[in-house]
């Protein structure tokens, strides 16, 4: 029997960019998921980018996915007024519908330090991990080799096991990064192409990131 798989894509999305969307679309197609929920994390006011609130990050996610019905906003972490651990969010989502198998989506940069995440083993008991390759981050560095050796698997295993499989995708390079967008957007017009048009428009209207 194959699982009912729900993708969860966590991140700061400060701001959401074309790289996030490209990852989500690639995962949808390659792993045949019905839906992916994009889950912006809570950021305490002192850690948030000055002038960009959690509500604005969530709004940009909404705008970016407005025409993509298979992508949805998951505002679980924003509804809590404190930082939440991924393990707690996945446990809450699992509790909502225990029949559903969760696949948490991350980039290779995140896999490289995944063993530093709070209760990372518990995350793998609750969910699978789907990992997108990312330019500049090799699967030979950090925690990635050991994790892939111990948990690495294929799509078939992802669909038949309940959790604990790490699937490394063979996606093309998506060069975009939020840090780069934040730093370069006010200076370099070419960076605008890294953003979904509705997000760029919102950033301009709200004068975010020094625009
Ligand atoms: P920042 O530069 O601020 O760290 P980011 O571009 O990595 O931001 P996040 O919101 O932190 O964006 O990313 C959420 C998740 O998406 C992370 O697991 C990250 O690895 C992954 N991700 C983001 N951009 C890419 C990309 N271009 N290719 C592959 N994975 C990506």
Boltz pocket constraint, residues with backbone or C-beta under 6 A from the ligand:
constraints:
  - pocket:
      binder: B
      contacts: [[A, 10], [A, 11], [A, 12], [A, 13], [A, 14], [A, 15], [A, 19], [A, 20], [A, 23], [A, 105], [A, 106], [A, 107], [A, 108], [A, 109], [A, 110], [A, 132], [A, 133], [A, 134], [A, 135], [A, 174], [A, 175], [A, 176], [A, 177], [A, 178], [A, 179], [A, 180]]
      max_distance: 6.0
